[in-house]
Amino acid sequence: MSKPNRKRYKLAEVKEQFTEAVGGEDVEFELANGEVLSFPHPLFAPDEWSTAVDEAETNRDKAHAILGDEQYDKFVAAGHQDADIALLFLAVQQDMQGQVKRRPTRS
């Protein structure tokens, strides 16, 4: 017996809708010196990246996990502290939650 009003999601369309809703698959941010860095948006990040970020215990560990070594060095050289990445990551998560609550409508 079929369910009335049954909807089948197409994964590619769902991903596209969320990608547009949160502004892309990467998060870009500008350092105090004007340089732009990026990291994967948590919705689209590879499993290894997400695991490393989740398992990080200190702000420094989390900043390294989010940025990677090369970008972390640029981040510190620009005069930023590890807590800045924690604040940025929190802002991204809050923005993501707001966008997900206003999730694009199904087709």
Backbone as numpy.savetxt, mean C-alpha at the origin, in Angstrom:
# Nx Ny Nz CAx CAy CAz Cx Cy Cz
-30.59 -25.57 -7.65 -31.43 -24.40 -7.65 -30.54 -23.16 -7.65
-30.80 -22.26 -8.59 -29.98 -21.05 -8.67 -30.49 -19.98 -7.72
-29.57 -19.12 -7.32 -29.92 -18.03 -6.42 -30.36 -16.83 -7.24
-31.42 -16.16 -6.82 -31.83 -14.95 -7.54 -30.77 -13.85 -7.34
-30.61 -13.04 -8.35 -29.67 -11.91 -8.30 -28.23 -12.34 -8.06
-27.89 -13.53 -8.47 -26.53 -14.03 -8.29 -25.57 -13.22 -9.17
-24.43 -12.90 -8.61 -23.43 -12.11 -9.33 -22.13 -12.87 -9.37
-21.51 -12.91 -10.51 -20.19 -13.51 -10.66 -19.19 -12.38 -10.84
-18.17 -12.38 -10.02 -17.12 -11.37 -10.11 -16.06 -11.81 -11.09
-15.51 -10.88 -11.82 -14.37 -11.13 -12.68 -13.17 -10.51 -11.97
-12.20 -11.35 -11.61 -11.08 -10.90 -10.80 -10.33 -9.73 -11.43
-10.14 -9.77 -12.72 -9.41 -8.69 -13.39 -10.16 -7.36 -13.24
-11.48 -7.41 -13.33 -12.28 -6.19 -13.19 -12.27 -5.68 -11.74
-12.33 -6.60 -10.80 -12.31 -6.20 -9.39 -10.98 -5.52 -9.08
-9.88 -6.13 -9.53 -8.56 -5.55 -9.28 -8.46 -4.18 -9.94
-8.94 -4.06 -11.14 -8.89 -2.78 -11.85 -9.69 -1.71 -11.11
-10.86 -2.06 -10.61 -11.67 -1.10 -9.88 -10.96 -0.63 -8.61
-10.37 -1.55 -7.88 -9.68 -1.17 -6.66 -8.39 -0.42 -6.95
-7.71 -0.79 -8.01 -6.50 -0.07 -8.40 -6.83 1.39 -8.66
-7.90 1.63 -9.40 -8.33 2.99 -9.68 -8.79 3.70 -8.40
-9.49 2.99 -7.53 -10.03 3.60 -6.31 -8.94 4.07 -5.36
-7.83 3.32 -5.28 -6.77 3.69 -4.33 -5.62 4.44 -5.00
-5.71 4.66 -6.30 -4.71 5.48 -6.97 -3.53 4.74 -7.57
-3.62 3.44 -7.69 -2.55 2.69 -8.34 -2.03 1.56 -7.49
-1.17 0.75 -8.08 -0.61 -0.41 -7.40 0.60 -0.06 -6.55
1.11 1.16 -6.68 2.25 1.61 -5.88 1.88 2.88 -5.15
2.50 3.08 -4.01 2.34 4.30 -3.23 3.60 5.13 -3.46
3.43 6.33 -3.97 4.56 7.23 -4.16 4.51 8.31 -3.09
5.69 8.72 -2.62 5.76 9.79 -1.65 7.03 10.59 -1.87
6.96 11.86 -1.47 8.07 12.77 -1.70 8.83 13.02 -0.41
10.15 12.95 -0.51 11.01 13.22 0.63 11.22 14.73 0.79
11.79 15.11 1.90 12.05 16.52 2.18 12.96 17.16 1.12
13.81 16.35 0.48 14.71 16.87 -0.54 14.09 16.86 -1.94
12.81 16.47 -2.04 12.11 16.46 -3.32 12.17 15.15 -4.07
13.01 14.22 -3.63 13.10 12.92 -4.30 11.83 12.12 -4.04
11.40 11.37 -5.03 10.19 10.57 -4.92 10.57 9.09 -4.78
10.02 8.45 -3.76 10.21 7.02 -3.55 8.84 6.34 -3.64
8.86 5.02 -3.67 7.58 4.29 -3.73 7.72 2.93 -3.07
6.57 2.36 -2.76 6.50 0.99 -2.27 5.18 0.40 -2.74
5.04 -0.91 -2.74 3.80 -1.52 -3.21 2.62 -1.13 -2.33
1.49 -0.86 -2.97 0.28 -0.60 -2.19 -0.07 -1.89 -1.46
-0.43 -1.81 -0.17 -0.72 -3.03 0.60 -1.76 -3.95 -0.04
-2.70 -3.40 -0.80 -3.70 -4.26 -1.46 -3.09 -5.12 -2.57
-1.99 -4.67 -3.14 -1.43 -5.33 -4.32 -0.02 -5.85 -4.10
0.48 -5.77 -2.89 1.86 -6.15 -2.59 2.06 -7.66 -2.70
3.28 -8.05 -3.10 3.60 -9.48 -3.12 3.54 -10.06 -1.71
3.25 -11.33 -1.60 3.13 -11.99 -0.30 4.39 -11.84 0.54
5.57 -11.96 -0.10 6.83 -11.87 0.65 6.98 -10.50 1.29
6.62 -9.45 0.55 6.71 -8.08 1.06 5.75 -7.91 2.24
4.51 -8.35 2.08 3.51 -8.22 3.14 3.94 -8.97 4.40
4.48 -10.15 4.22 4.95 -10.95 5.36 6.07 -10.23 6.09
7.03 -9.70 5.34 8.15 -8.99 5.95 7.67 -7.76 6.72
6.73 -7.03 6.17 6.19 -5.84 6.85 5.42 -6.26 8.10
4.60 -7.29 7.99 3.81 -7.75 9.13 4.69 -8.27 10.26
5.80 -8.91 9.92 6.67 -9.50 10.93 7.65 -8.50 11.55
7.79 -7.33 10.95 8.70 -6.31 11.47 8.20 -5.83 12.84
9.12 -5.78 13.80 8.72 -5.44 15.16 9.00 -4.00 15.55
10.03 -3.39 14.98 10.37 -2.02 15.34 10.08 -1.10 14.15
10.05 0.20 14.41 9.87 1.15 13.31 10.96 1.01 12.27
12.20 0.78 12.72 13.32 0.62 11.78 13.13 -0.64 10.94
12.77 -1.74 11.56 12.54 -2.99 10.81 11.41 -2.81 9.80
10.35 -2.13 10.24 9.20 -1.91 9.35 9.59 -1.01 8.18
10.36 0.06 8.46 10.80 0.96 7.39 11.66 0.22 6.38
12.58 -0.62 6.86 13.41 -1.43 5.95 12.54 -2.38 5.12
11.57 -3.02 5.76 10.70 -3.96 5.05 9.87 -3.25 3.99
9.37 -2.07 4.31 8.53 -1.32 3.38 9.34 -0.78 2.21
10.49 -0.19 2.51 11.27 0.52 1.48 12.34 -0.31 0.80
12.86 -1.31 1.47 14.02 -2.01 0.95 15.27 -1.20 1.30
16.43 -1.82 1.21 17.67 -1.20 1.66 18.04 0.06 0.90
17.97 0.02 -0.43 18.40 1.18 -1.23 17.54 2.40 -0.97
16.23 2.22 -1.00 15.34 3.36 -0.75 15.41 3.81 0.71
15.62 2.86 1.63 15.76 3.23 3.04 16.95 4.17 3.23
18.06 3.87 2.57 19.24 4.72 2.68 18.95 6.13 2.16
18.23 6.25 1.06 17.85 7.56 0.52 16.93 8.30 1.49
16.00 7.56 2.07 15.05 8.10 3.03 15.78 8.72 4.23
16.73 7.98 4.79 17.50 8.45 5.95 18.40 9.62 5.54
19.03 9.52 4.37 19.92 10.59 3.89 19.17 11.90 3.70
17.87 11.82 3.43 17.05 13.03 3.26 16.63 13.61 4.60
17.04 12.98 5.70 16.76 13.53 7.03 15.51 13.01 7.71
14.96 11.93 7.18 13.73 11.38 7.76 14.04 10.33 8.82
13.06 10.13 9.70 13.18 9.13 10.76 12.26 7.96 10.46
12.56 6.83 11.06 11.77 5.61 10.83 10.29 5.81 11.13
9.99 6.62 12.14 8.59 6.85 12.50 7.82 7.54 11.37
8.53 8.27 10.49 7.85 8.92 9.36 7.22 7.89 8.45
7.91 6.77 8.24 7.35 5.71 7.39 6.16 5.07 8.09
6.24 4.92 9.40 5.11 4.36 10.15 3.88 5.25 9.97
4.07 6.56 10.05 2.95 7.49 9.86 2.40 7.43 8.43
3.31 7.38 7.46 2.89 7.28 6.07 2.10 6.00 5.83
2.61 4.89 6.35 1.95 3.60 6.17 0.55 3.62 6.80
0.45 4.25 7.97 -0.84 4.38 8.63 -1.80 5.21 7.78
-1.31 6.30 7.21 -2.14 7.14 6.34 -2.63 6.36 5.13
-1.75 5.55 4.54 -2.14 4.73 3.37 -3.22 3.73 3.78
-3.05 3.10 4.94 -4.03 2.11 5.39 -5.38 2.77 5.67
-5.37 3.95 6.29 -6.63 4.64 6.57 -7.31 5.06 5.27
-6.53 5.57 4.33 -7.08 5.95 3.03 -7.66 4.74 2.32
-6.94 3.61 2.39 -7.39 2.39 1.75 -8.72 1.94 2.35
-8.83 1.99 3.67 -10.07 1.58 4.33 -11.23 2.47 3.90
-10.97 3.76 3.77 -12.01 4.67 3.31 -12.44 4.37 1.89
-11.48 4.05 1.02 -11.79 3.73 -0.36 -12.52 2.39 -0.47
-12.13 1.42 0.34 -12.76 0.11 0.29 -14.21 0.21 0.75
-14.48 1.04 1.74 -15.87 1.23 2.19 -16.72 1.82 1.08
-16.09 2.63 0.22 -16.80 3.21 -0.93 -16.46 2.43 -2.18
-16.33 1.13 -2.02 -15.91 0.25 -3.10 -16.71 0.51 -4.37
-16.02 0.49 -5.50 -16.74 0.66 -6.77 -17.87 -0.35 -6.90
-18.91 0.05 -7.55 -20.07 -0.82 -7.70 -19.76 -1.98 -8.62
-20.48 -3.05 -8.41 -20.33 -4.22 -9.26 -20.94 -3.94 -10.62
-20.40 -4.60 -11.63 -20.97 -4.42 -12.97 -22.06 -5.42 -13.23
